[in-house]
């Protein structure tokens, strides 16, 4: 069989953009050049609250090459109304406006932009800008503000509030045979993608801009720029062909975009602004959360009560919200559930979405509590979860479009060797190490968003598919090529995907694990429309072997359209187009959820995570020799890039469990470890064997492709599985994340 006859969807496929990336030919936002390009460097505040009394810029202006220094006193004009500063995914509140006034809202807030002919001159001059402050009172400690938590008056779009209580959770808890109550703390984390945030704004005259931007949504950034600066959409083009990681930090326009555009418009020149690694700690983060969970079960180990209250940090100017506690009402069957969620305002920048926002922390707390209750009831943790299996979303009463979680449990347990787990904590030793096994369930929504795409076929047998989707390392370039190749029966190499450009067909931001399902379905629909056009022209050709055929009776294979029952009777795509005098066949189509179906069904990706840990008895050092992540995610388009997504999520989950936390000096309101030297992330030595299992799951309702998405599910449940394994190894519960060795020794 020729390569073109193979179905590409489901086959491990190398990244179509891989060679460009490894050779350095793929250009990122800070790598585009422009004639007369200026460089901007941001000056950051050194206090957490107060006002600027004075800014001294004289010495900085005297540095050779400095063109201008922008402050709140000479900043270019922007929109007056809050709504003009809100992007597609903005939370309720007042969006941050750089250099809007002399008021300081958080440490690290930008207070000036130095623009110079060279990066070196701008950087040196920025170090000479000094500020005097009237320092105000601040608070950056969630525990201090926890008692002042409030329910946000306006809900964030797309984030459902906790459901109304069902049953009588408190009464059921008091009557239960087995019950536990515990508090969990999960410290703030930072995204730290490899690529620094950067914007290269190319000024093309008459307020026309081409912007090379690190963003997860080119059209979101385009809308922000046009709205803030009052520009015409046709005069602003945003390009983000390649993004060196983001994990949610690039969903919203960040500071450097405003500064580059503002300076470019004011100076009528092209400007580049790149944030430093340190400054990236002040543009959004996973907020610290506190969880109070009470669970109860009957004699058979069936849940009778779930109570989950969570408090999360937010800024003083916006009410950032996540779906933190809702998972506790849908992951297991229980008739008595009470969930609540509040915010506490701190003197920090507004948090932002970070891989599996809400679920990564909410599920961690729940899954640790489930493990505690299973132990209290004397039931194996895996068996406990099976006994409480939920067959529908009990928060909404909707049915799952599919749920192969049971297969995840079985295959994951077999792979880790769950049968060798000792029910007695601390019972298994190997030399100086204590050995433990732990597990957790994972769950993440599988959304289909509105998206558009275009497909264009040319007589040389090449197909171009385009949509404004982004690829932040997930493999979007490749899966769109695979979808197009499968649809038209072409080799992947004959398909050219175009993404990462605001001028292309409308696309949502790249987030929520919905890109494959949404943009992929739109590409499929556009390709199907092209096929219909090809078929129509093929039937009209003189002496066509397909004249009497219906569309269902033909197949597209090897660059041909032929009878399904007799592939030798057919025509090449080039023949059809030449005979019909067509230079191209083009179609644009949309994908969107079916509203009637949404009323009855809800879609989620599920996983079961199993971890083996080894803990040094004397030093408390934790090693993780093996993690198994079994995932049910519908159809897997590209097992190769899909596996990479799960690997990345699991590694981040290990970071959450053992390494990552923002260390803040609350006396000063300062993040003290805002660098790679002191902000610990997992290194190669911390990661051993990670096995990814994709269980078979058919879903004809989740999306036209049957795809669910994989960007987030890998992290959900991983930290809990590690924590539960540490308990099994040592008998010590980790309720304060990350679980560092000092907590194990003293716990």
C-alpha positions in Angstrom: 0.0 0.0 0.0 1.3 3.4 -0.9 1.9 6.0 1.9 -0.8 8.1 0.5 -3.3 5.3 1.0 -2.6 5.0 4.7 -5.0 6.8 7.1 -2.9 9.4 8.8 -5.2 10.0 11.7 -4.2 7.6 14.5 -0.6 7.1 13.2 2.4 8.5 15.0 3.6 11.3 12.8 6.6 13.5 13.0 6.0 17.2 13.5 5.7 19.0 10.2 7.4 22.0 11.8 10.1 19.9 13.5 12.9 20.5 11.1 12.3 24.3 11.2 12.5 24.3 14.9 15.6 22.2 15.3 17.5 24.1 12.6 16.5 27.5 14.0 14.6 28.4 10.9 11.3 28.8 12.9 11.2 32.4 14.0 9.7 33.5 17.3 8.3 36.9 18.3 11.7 38.4 19.3 13.5 37.1 16.2 11.9 39.3 13.5 13.8 42.2 12.2 12.6 45.6 10.8 14.4 48.7 9.4 15.3 51.1 12.2 14.0 48.7 14.9 14.0 50.3 18.4 14.3 48.3 21.6 12.3 48.9 24.8 13.1 47.8 28.3 10.5 48.0 31.2 11.4 49.5 34.5 9.5 47.8 37.4 8.3 49.1 40.7 10.1 48.0 43.9 7.2 48.3 46.4 3.9 46.4 46.6 1.6 49.3 47.3 1.5 53.0 47.3 2.1 55.9 44.9 5.0 57.2 42.8 6.2 60.5 44.3 8.9 61.2 41.7 10.6 59.5 38.8 14.1 60.6 37.9 15.0 59.9 34.3 17.7 62.5 33.6 20.7 60.1 33.9 18.9 57.5 31.8 18.1 60.0 29.0 21.8 60.9 28.8 22.8 57.4 27.8 23.8 57.4 24.1 21.2 55.9 21.9 18.2 56.5 24.2 15.3 57.9 22.2 12.5 58.3 24.8 11.4 57.3 28.3 7.7 56.8 28.8 6.2 57.1 32.2 2.7 57.8 33.6 3.3 61.5 32.9 3.9 61.1 29.1 2.4 57.8 28.2 0.6 57.6 24.9 -3.2 57.9 25.0 -5.3 54.8 25.3 -9.0 54.0 25.6 -11.0 55.6 28.5 -13.5 52.8 29.3 -12.6 49.6 31.1 -14.4 47.5 28.4 -12.0 48.6 25.8 -9.1 47.1 27.8 -10.8 43.7 28.2 -9.7 40.8 26.1 -11.6 37.6 25.2 -10.7 35.8 28.4 -10.5 38.7 30.9 -12.0 38.1 34.3 -14.5 40.7 35.8 -13.0 43.9 37.3 -10.8 46.7 36.0 -8.2 45.5 33.6 -4.6 46.6 34.3 -3.6 49.7 32.4 0.2 50.1 32.2 1.4 53.6 33.1 -2.2 54.7 33.7 -1.4 56.6 36.9 1.1 57.0 39.8 -0.7 54.3 41.8 1.2 51.1 42.6 -0.9 47.9 42.8 1.8 45.2 43.1 5.5 44.8 43.3 7.1 44.5 39.9 4.4 46.7 38.3 5.9 48.5 35.2 6.5 52.2 35.9 8.5 53.2 32.9 9.6 52.1 29.4 13.0 53.1 28.1 13.3 53.0 24.3 16.7 53.1 22.6 18.5 52.3 19.4 20.0 49.1 20.9 18.9 46.6 23.5 22.1 47.3 25.4 21.5 51.0 25.6 17.9 50.6 26.7 18.9 48.0 29.4 21.7 50.2 30.8 19.5 53.3 30.8 16.6 51.4 32.5 19.0 50.6 35.4 19.5 54.4 35.9 15.8 55.2 36.3 15.0 55.8 40.0 11.7 56.2 41.7 10.6 57.6 45.1 7.4 56.2 46.6 4.8 57.0 49.1 4.6 53.4 50.4 1.2 52.1 51.3 0.0 49.1 53.3 0.1 45.8 51.5 -0.8 42.2 52.0 0.4 39.3 49.9 -0.4 36.4 52.3 -3.5 34.4 51.6 -3.8 33.0 55.1 -4.1 36.6 56.5 -6.9 37.4 54.0 -8.6 34.0 54.1 -11.2 35.2 56.7 -12.1 38.1 54.3 -12.9 35.8 51.4 -15.9 36.8 49.3 -18.0 35.3 46.6 -17.3 37.2 43.4 -20.4 39.3 42.5 -19.8 38.9 38.8 -18.9 35.5 37.3 -16.2 35.0 34.8 -17.5 34.0 31.4 -17.1 30.3 30.8 -16.4 29.5 34.5 -19.4 27.9 36.1 -19.9 28.9 39.8 -20.3 26.1 42.3 -23.6 24.3 41.9 -26.3 24.6 44.5 -26.0 22.1 47.4 -27.8 18.8 47.0 -29.0 16.7 49.8 -27.9 17.5 53.4 -24.2 17.2 53.4 -23.6 18.3 57.0 -26.2 16.0 58.5 -24.9 13.0 56.4 -21.4 13.8 57.5 -22.3 13.7 61.2 -24.2 10.4 60.8 -21.5 8.6 58.8 -19.4 5.6 60.0 -16.2 6.8 58.2 -15.3 10.4 57.9 -12.3 12.7 57.5 -11.8 16.5 57.6 -8.6 18.1 56.3 -7.1 21.3 55.1 -4.9 21.5 52.0 -2.7 24.3 50.9 -1.3 24.5 47.3 1.2 27.3 46.9 1.3 29.7 44.0 3.1 28.5 40.9 4.6 30.2 37.8 4.4 29.1 34.2 8.0 29.7 33.2 7.7 28.8 29.4 11.0 28.5 27.6 10.4 31.5 25.3 10.4 34.9 27.0 7.4 37.1 26.4 8.2 39.4 23.5 6.5 41.7 20.9 8.1 43.1 17.8 5.8 45.8 16.5 6.6 46.8 12.9 5.3 50.3 12.0 4.3 50.4 8.4 3.0 54.0 8.3 -0.4 55.7 8.9 -0.9 53.7 12.1 -0.7 50.4 10.2 1.1 47.7 12.2 2.3 44.1 11.8 2.9 42.6 15.2 4.9 39.5 15.9 3.7 38.4 19.3 4.0 35.7 21.8 0.3 34.9 22.3 -2.1 31.9 22.4 -4.6 33.9 20.3 -3.5 36.2 17.5 -7.0 37.5 17.1 -7.4 38.1 20.8 -4.3 40.3 20.8 -5.4 42.0 17.6 -8.8 42.9 19.2 -7.0 44.2 22.3 -4.7 46.4 20.3 -7.5 47.8 18.1 -9.7 48.4 21.1 -7.1 50.1 23.4 -5.6 52.3 20.7 -8.6 53.0 18.5 -7.1 51.4 15.4 -8.9 49.8 12.5 -8.9 46.0 12.4 -7.6 45.9 8.8 -4.6 48.0 9.9 -3.4 45.5 12.6 -2.1 42.1 11.8 -0.8 39.8 14.6 1.5 36.9 13.8 2.4 34.1 16.2 3.5 31.3 13.9 5.6 29.7 16.7 5.2 29.9 20.4 7.9 28.5 22.7 5.5 27.3 25.4 2.9 29.2 27.3 0.7 26.9 29.5 -2.0 29.6 29.7 0.3 32.6 30.5 -0.2 33.9 26.9 -4.0 33.6 26.8 -4.3 37.3 27.8 -2.3 40.1 26.2 0.7 40.8 28.5 2.5 44.0 29.3 5.0 43.9 26.5 2.3 44.1 23.8 0.9 47.3 25.2 4.4 48.9 25.5 5.6 47.9 22.0 2.5 49.2 20.3 2.3 52.4 22.4 5.9 53.3 21.7 5.6 52.4 18.0 2.6 54.6 17.6 4.1 57.5 19.6 7.5 57.4 17.9 6.3 56.3 14.4 8.9 53.6 14.4 9.2 49.8 14.8 9.7 48.7 18.5 10.6 45.5 20.2 9.9 44.8 23.9 11.0 41.6 25.6 10.3 40.8 29.3 13.1 39.5 31.4 12.8 36.1 33.1 12.3 38.0 36.4 9.5 40.2 35.0 7.7 37.1 33.8 7.0 36.3 37.4 4.8 39.4 37.6 2.4 38.9 34.7 0.2 36.1 36.0 0.6 32.8 37.9 -1.4 29.9 39.3 -2.8 31.5 42.5 -2.3 30.0 45.9 -5.4 28.1 47.1 -6.6 26.8 50.5 -9.1 23.9 50.6 -11.2 22.6 53.5 -12.6 19.2 52.7 -14.8 16.9 54.7 -15.8 13.5 53.3 -17.9 10.7 54.7 -18.7 7.1 53.7 -20.9 4.3 54.9 -19.9 0.8 56.0 -19.5 -0.4 52.4 -17.2 2.5 51.5 -19.8 4.5 49.5 -19.6 8.3 49.8 -22.5 9.8 51.8 -21.2 13.4 52.1 -18.8 15.7 50.3 -18.1 19.2 51.6 -15.4 21.2 49.8 -14.7 24.9 50.5 -11.9 26.7 48.7 -10.4 30.2 48.8 -8.1 31.5 46.1 -6.0 34.6 45.8 -6.8 37.3 43.3 -5.6 40.9 42.7 -7.1 44.1 44.0 -8.3 45.1 40.6 -9.7 42.0 39.0 -11.7 39.0 40.2 -9.8 36.1 38.6 -11.9 32.9 38.9 -11.4 29.2 38.2 -13.6 26.1 38.6 -12.0 24.9 41.7 -14.6 22.9 43.7 -17.1 21.8 41.0 -15.0 18.6 40.3 -15.9 17.4 43.8 -19.5 17.3 42.9 -19.1 15.3 39.6 -16.1 12.9 39.9 -17.9 10.4 42.3 -21.4 9.5 43.0 -22.7 11.1 46.2 -26.2 12.3 47.1 -25.1 14.9 49.7 -22.7 17.6 48.4 -22.0 21.1 49.4 -19.4 23.2 47.5 -18.3 26.8 48.0 -15.6 29.0 46.5 -14.3 32.5 47.5 -11.7 35.0 46.6 -9.2 37.0 48.7 -7.7 40.2 47.4 -3.9 40.5 47.6 -1.3 43.1 46.4 -0.2 41.0 43.5 -0.8 41.0 39.7 -3.9 39.2 38.6 -3.5 35.4 38.4 -4.0 33.8 35.1 -4.9 30.4 33.7 -2.1 27.8 34.1 -2.4 24.3 32.7 -5.7 22.8 33.7 -6.8 25.9 35.7 -8.9 24.9 38.7 -8.8 21.2 38.1 -5.0 20.9 38.7 -5.5 22.2 42.3 -9.1 21.3 43.1 -8.7 17.7 42.0 -5.4 17.4 43.8 -7.1 18.4 47.1 -10.1 16.1 46.5 -8.0 13.1 45.5 -5.8 13.4 48.5 -8.9 13.5 50.7 -10.4 10.5 48.9 -7.2 8.6 49.7 -7.4 9.6 53.3 -11.0 8.4 53.6 -10.3 5.1 51.8 -7.5 4.5 54.3 -9.7 5.4 57.2 -12.3 2.9 55.9 -9.8 0.2 55.4 -10.5 -0.1 51.7 -8.0 -0.2 48.9 -7.9 3.3 47.3 -8.6 2.0 43.8 -11.4 -0.2 45.0 -12.9 2.8 46.9 -13.0 4.8 43.7 -14.6 2.0 41.7 -17.3 1.7 44.4 -18.1 5.4 44.0 -18.0 5.5 40.2 -20.2 8.3 38.7 -22.2 7.4 35.6 -23.4 11.0 35.0 -22.4 14.6 35.9 -24.4 14.9 39.1 -23.8 18.7 39.2 -26.0 19.1 36.1 -27.8 15.8 35.7 -26.3 15.5 32.2 -25.0 12.3 30.6 -21.4 11.9 29.7 -20.8 11.5 25.9 -18.4 8.8 26.9 -16.5 7.7 29.9 -13.8 5.0 29.7 -12.4 5.7 33.1 -12.9 2.1 34.2 -10.5 0.9 31.5 -8.0 3.6 32.7 -8.2 2.1 36.2 -7.7 -1.5 35.0 -4.9 -0.8 32.5 -3.1 1.7 34.7 -3.2 -0.6 37.7 -1.9 -3.5 35.7 1.0 -1.4 34.4 2.2 -0.1 37.8 1.7 -3.5 39.5 -0.9 -2.3 41.9 -1.4 -5.8 43.3 2.0 -5.5 45.1 0.9 -2.4 47.1 0.9 -2.9 50.8 -2.1 -1.5 52.7 0.1 -0.7 55.6 2.0 2.5 55.2 5.8 2.2 55.6 5.7 -1.6 55.3 7.8 -1.9 52.1 11.5 -1.1 52.3 14.4 -1.4 49.9 17.6 -0.7 51.6 17.5 2.9 52.9 14.4 3.7 51.0 10.7 3.4 51.8 8.6 2.3 48.8 5.0 3.4 48.2 2.3 3.2 45.6 -0.4 5.9 45.1 -3.0 6.7 42.6 -5.6 9.4 41.7 -8.3 10.1 39.2 -8.0 12.9 36.6 -10.8 14.7 34.8 -10.9 17.7 32.4 -13.6 19.1 30.2 -13.6 18.2 26.5 -15.0 21.3 24.8 -15.9 22.1 21.3 -15.6 25.8 20.6 -16.8 27.9 17.6 -14.0 27.9 15.0 -13.6 28.5 11.2 -11.2 27.2 8.6 -10.5 27.3 4.9 -9.3 24.5 2.6 -7.8 25.1 -0.8 -6.9 22.4 -3.4 -4.6 23.2 -6.4 -4.1 21.2 -9.6 -0.7 20.1 -8.5 -2.3 17.9 -5.9 -1.5 20.1 -3.0 -3.9 21.1 -0.2 -3.7 24.2 2.0 -5.6 24.3 5.2 -5.8 27.5 7.2 -7.2 28.8 10.5 -6.0 31.4 13.0 -5.3 28.7 15.6 -2.1 28.8 17.6 0.5 26.1 18.3 2.2 26.5 21.7 4.1 23.2 21.3 1.1 20.9 21.3 1.4 19.8 17.6 -1.4 21.8 16.0 0.6 22.3 12.8 0.9 18.5 12.4 -2.6 17.3 13.3 -4.2 19.8 10.9 -2.0 18.5 8.2 -3.0 14.9 9.1 -6.7 15.8 9.1 -6.4 17.4 5.7 -4.4 14.6 4.3 -6.9 12.0 5.5 -9.8 13.9 4.1 -8.4 14.3 0.6 -6.4 11.0 0.5 -3.1 12.8 0.2 0.3 12.3 1.8 0.9 14.6 4.8 3.7 16.2 2.9 1.2 17.4 0.3 -0.7 19.4 2.9 0.4 22.9 3.9 -1.2 24.1 7.2 -1.3 27.9 7.8 -1.9 29.0 11.4 -0.8 31.7 13.8 -2.0 34.7 11.9 -4.9 37.1 12.8 -5.7 37.5 9.1 -6.8 33.8 8.8 -10.2 32.3 9.6 -11.7 33.0 13.0 -10.4 30.9 15.9 -10.7 30.9 19.7 -7.6 31.3 21.8 -5.5 28.2 22.1 -6.5 26.9 25.5 -8.8 24.5 27.4 -7.6 21.5 25.3 -10.2 22.4 22.7 -8.0 23.3 19.7 -7.8 19.8 18.1 -11.5 19.3 18.4 -12.6 22.8 17.4 -10.1 23.9 14.7 -9.6 20.3 13.6 -13.4 19.9 13.1 -13.5 23.2 11.1 -10.6 22.0 8.9 -12.4 18.7 8.3 -15.6 20.5 7.4 -13.8 22.7 4.9 -12.1 19.7 3.4 -15.4 17.9 3.1 -16.8 20.9 1.2 -13.8 20.8 -1.2 -14.4 17.1 -1.8 -18.0 17.7 -2.7 -16.9 20.3 -5.3 -14.4 17.9 -6.7 -17.0 15.1 -6.9 -19.5 17.4 -8.6 -17.0 18.3 -11.4 -15.8 14.7 -11.7 -19.3 13.5 -12.5 -19.7 16.1 -15.2 -16.6 15.1 -17.1 -17.0 13.5 -20.5 -17.0 9.7 -20.2 -16.5 10.0 -16.4 -16.3 6.6 -14.6 -18.1 8.4 -11.7 -21.0 9.8 -13.7 -23.6 7.5 -12.1 -22.0 7.3 -8.7 -23.2 9.0 -5.5 -20.9 10.8 -3.1 -21.1 7.9 -0.6 -19.9 5.5 -3.3 -16.6 7.3 -3.9 -13.3 7.4 -2.0 -10.4 9.9 -2.1 -7.1 7.9 -2.1 -3.6 8.6 -3.5 -4.5 11.9 -5.0 -7.5 10.3 -6.9 -11.3 10.1 -6.6 -12.5 6.6 -7.3 -15.3 4.1 -6.8 -15.1 2.6 -3.3 -15.9 -0.8 -4.7 -13.5 -0.5 -7.6 -10.6 1.9 -6.9 -9.2 1.4 -10.5 -12.2 3.2 -11.8 -11.6 6.8 -11.0 -9.8 10.1 -11.9 -6.9 12.0 -10.5 -7.7 15.2 -8.7 -5.4 17.0 -11.2 -7.5 15.5 -14.2 -10.7 16.8 -12.7 -9.4 20.3 -12.1 -7.8 20.6 -15.5 -10.9 19.3 -17.3 -13.0 21.8 -15.4 -10.5 24.6 -16.0 -10.1 25.2 -12.2 -7.0 26.9 -10.8 -8.2 26.1 -7.3 -11.1 24.7 -5.3 -11.6 26.6 -2.1 -14.1 26.3 0.7 -14.6 27.9 4.2 -16.5 26.2 6.9 -17.3 26.5 10.6 -17.5 24.1 13.5 -19.6 24.7 16.6 -21.3 22.7 19.4 -24.8 21.4 18.8 -27.0 23.3 21.2 -29.7 20.5 21.5 -27.0 18.0 22.3 -25.4 20.3 24.9 -28.7 20.3 26.8 -28.5 16.5 27.4 -24.8 15.6 27.3 -21.5 16.9 28.7 -18.0 15.8 27.7 -14.9 15.2 29.8 -11.5 13.5 29.3 -10.7 11.1 32.1 -7.5 9.6 33.4 -6.1 7.3 36.1 -2.6 8.2 37.4 -0.5 5.7 39.3 2.8 6.6 41.0 5.6 4.6 42.6 7.8 6.6 45.0 10.9 5.8 47.0 11.6 8.0 50.1 15.0 8.1 51.8 14.3 7.2 55.5 16.9 9.6 56.9 16.9 12.5 54.4 13.3 12.6 53.2 14.4 12.8 49.6 11.7 11.5 47.2 12.4 9.7 44.0 9.7 8.7 41.5 11.0 5.7 39.5 7.7 5.3 37.7 4.4 7.0 36.9 1.7 5.6 34.7 -0.9 7.8 33.2 -3.8 6.0 31.6 -6.0 8.4 29.6 -9.4 8.1 27.9 -9.5 11.0 25.4 -11.6 9.8 22.5 -9.8 9.4 19.1 -6.1 10.1 19.2 -5.1 11.9 16.1 -1.3 11.7 16.5 -0.1 9.3 19.3 3.4 10.7 19.0 2.5 14.3 19.8 -0.3 13.2 22.1 2.1 11.2 24.2 4.4 14.3 24.4 1.4 16.3 25.8 0.8 13.8 28.6 4.5 13.6 29.4 4.7 17.4 29.7 1.6 17.5 31.9 2.9 14.7 34.2 6.3 16.5 34.6 4.4 19.7 35.6 2.4 17.6 38.0 5.6 16.3 39.6 6.8 19.9 39.9 3.5 20.8 41.6 3.9 17.9 44.0 7.6 18.2 45.0 9.2 21.4 43.6 7.3 24.5 42.5 6.3 27.4 44.7 6.6 31.1 44.8 8.5 32.2 47.9 7.3 35.6 48.9 8.7 37.9 51.6 5.4 39.1 52.9 7.0 41.9 54.8 8.0 43.4 51.5 5.4 41.9 49.2 8.2 40.6 47.0 8.6 37.3 45.2 12.2 36.3 46.3 12.8 33.4 43.9 12.0 35.0 40.6 14.6 33.2 38.6 15.5 29.7 37.4 18.2 29.3 40.0 15.8 29.5 43.0 12.4 28.7 41.5 12.7 24.9 41.4 11.2 23.1 38.4 11.8 19.4 37.7 15.2 18.6 36.0 16.1 15.5 34.0 17.4 13.9 37.2 14.0 14.2 38.8 12.2 12.3 36.0 12.4 8.6 35.4 9.9 6.3 33.7 6.6 7.8 32.6 4.3 5.4 30.8 1.4 6.8 28.8 -1.5 4.6 28.0 -4.3 5.7 25.7 -7.3 3.5 26.3 -9.7 2.9 23.5 -12.7 5.2 23.7 -15.3 5.9 20.9 -17.3 9.1 21.2 -19.6 10.1 18.4 -21.0 13.2 20.2 -18.0 15.1 21.6 -16.9 16.5 18.2 -17.1 15.6 14.5 -13.6 14.1 14.8 -14.4 12.2 18.0 -11.5 14.0 19.6 -11.4 15.3 23.2 -8.1 17.1 23.7 -5.0 16.3 25.8 -3.2 19.5 26.8 -4.5 19.6 30.4 -5.4 16.1 31.5 -1.8 14.9 32.0 -1.3 17.3 35.0 -4.7 16.6 36.7 -4.3 14.0 39.4 -0.5 13.6 39.1 0.4 15.6 42.2 -2.2 13.8 44.2 -1.0 10.4 43.1 2.6 11.3 44.2 1.3 12.6 47.5 -0.7 9.5 48.1 2.3 7.3 47.2 4.4 9.2 49.8 1.8 8.4 52.4 1.9 4.8 51.5 5.6 4.8 51.7 6.0 6.8 55.0 2.7 7.1 56.7 3.0 10.9 56.5 0.3 12.9 54.9 1.3 15.8 52.6 -1.3 18.5 52.7 0.9 21.4 52.0 2.2 21.5 48.4 4.9 21.2 47.3 5.8 18.3 49.6 9.5 19.2 50.2 11.8 17.0 52.1 11.7 19.3 55.2 8.0 18.6 55.5 8.5 14.9 55.2 11.2 14.9 57.9 9.2 17.0 60.3 5.7 15.8 59.4 
